[in-house]
């Protein structure tokens, strides 16, 4: 699946490694499938992550009662990385390598 196809998905979790070496997002799409987005720099240098208007809340659940942090309404890709925009605010990731894979 392409990163931009994950628009309108629900953000279940994200992990930013303590030295900014990588960030991993877990997303739930409308049909119940889960996907991981993993971003890092090829040379193992730290990535840059900007949180703009961050709004993380507890007690949100999907119609199937799955807890989530907010909806990712749109995704933008650029030469320097990507940006998630939605209920959670904006998360801008600057990394030269990222991939999407199906999660269990």
Secondary structure by P-SEA (a helix, b strand, c coil): cccccccccccccccccccccbbbbbbbcccbbbbbbbbbbccccbbbbbbccbbbbccccccccccccccccccccccccccccccccbbbbbcccccccccc
